[in-house]
Amino acid sequence: MTARSNRFDCIVVGGGMLGMLTARGLKNAGLDVVILERGDPGRESSWAGGGILSPLIPWRYPDAISELVVWSQRYYPRLVEELLHDTGIDAEWVQSGMLLLNMKIDPDIRQWADKYTSVLETVPPAWVRESDPEIVQPREDSILLPEVAQIRNPLLCTALAQALHKQGIEFLEQTEVTGLDIASGRIQGVQTSKGGYHADRVVIASGAWSSRVMQLAGLDLAVEPVRGQMIMFETRPGLLRHITLHEDYYLIPRQNGLVLIGSTLEYTGFNKETTPEARQLLIERATSLAPVLADYEVIRHWAGLRPGTSDGIPFIGKHPGIDGLYVNAGHFRNGVVMAPASAQLLVDIMLERDSFTAIQPYSL
């Protein structure tokens, strides 16, 4: 799409899930918004993840993450319904539950569940054998989170992009930001591979590339790329029932019979290549969790770059030294599940409104 003008109320740098949801919120508030995306909409970590709407072991994360997770979990069914109405695309929100094998509910876990009104159940090995018979029978009791859902994140990104188009939001693809225009301590706009764009407010929501964008103006942002590789099996629908986790590896069964297994955690810079070693590791992990998968074919193997931070807490808010410059980045392994809340929080900050949680834990 060709932009009508090069001046806007707000520029969002990054067309992933966070950038699109932020732009959507700003547009709903009456702002004229443009999204500048270096590649294609939603094709980086937003597309590459598994779409689990929960951290893998949620009670091990700081409260700042849980606050965003819980808000987003409650909002997701409404978001999917709105996008289905607007675009006809069903992002397939499915409450499949999450099973954590060989894990017991201790007092700290119970305290977390009570604080965030999360439903937890202890299930014995016999329950796993009866409920999900293709999953390897655990040695001990396991934990079931029956309310955890999943999303088809590529479909969600496609629906978001179409919905933004219908809202009249400019979405400029293949438009890489090459510089930030700053004068007298205030953002003026950005320079791109296709020329300059001007706005008094600029949001950096470029995922793993956010630190590179900030560096264009000599600014530091502690976000680094962390590669994650995944594989996909093609099976029959209903073969597996639950998202299943054991020792940081997980299975995600889709409604159509596809089963995803993830994920590696690799500090390899901006290298998104897949490796035969990771493929073999993921196959071994998958078949150890569900031996029946050895009878099915791996039809896809891919890698994505997570925007890693030291504690997993994202940066959401305004730059402390440059007026009009904002960041929504650094969501590490939980970008999909935290995206709606993160976008809402940043929009509230930008419009100087009260929000659903404190902003200080996310400040730059």
Secondary structure, DSSP 4 states (H G I P E B T S, - for coil): ---S-SB-SEEEE--SHHHHHHHHHHHHTT--EEEE-SSSTT-SHHHHS--BSS-SSGGGS-HHHHHHHHHHHHHHHHHHHHHHHHHS-----B---EEETT----HHHHHHHHHTT---EEE-HHHHHHHSTTSPPPSS-EEEETT--B--HHHHHHHHHHHHHHHT-EEE-S--EEEEEEETTEEEEEEETTEEEE-SEEEE--GGGHHHHHHTTT-----EEEEEEEEEEE--TTS--SEEEETTEEEEE-TTSEEEEE---B--TT-----HHHHHHHHHHHHHH-GGGGGSEEEEEEEEEEEE-SSSPPEEEE-SSSBTEEEEE--GGGHHHHHHHHHHHHHHHHTT---SS-SGGG--
